[in-house]
Amino acid sequence: MSDEPESRLEVSISPEVEAGQYANFASVWHTPDGFVLDFAVLTRPPGLAVDPTSGQRYMSHPTRIVSRVRIPPAQVFELMKALEQQLTQFENETGRQP
């Protein structure tokens, strides 16, 4: 039995951050030091655009990043587990898949 006291993470959040940010798009990428999660929102409806270099037409989806979160590689596994647990709980509670 260890004499070490139990460790508890006591989390707080400022009122400005508590409401959160709406995002309907996410991008995940990495650097040698960690992973980056960019959360974005579409800023206006998609529209047809033309590439100035090639002249090729494409559908443009204007977006704005509302939050960027950087996490160390070791934390990615914990995040994936937590997302899986919450997704399973959501499906059990609502009877539907997102």
Order of alpha helices (4+ residues) and beta strands (2+ residues): alpha-beta-beta-beta-beta-beta-alpha
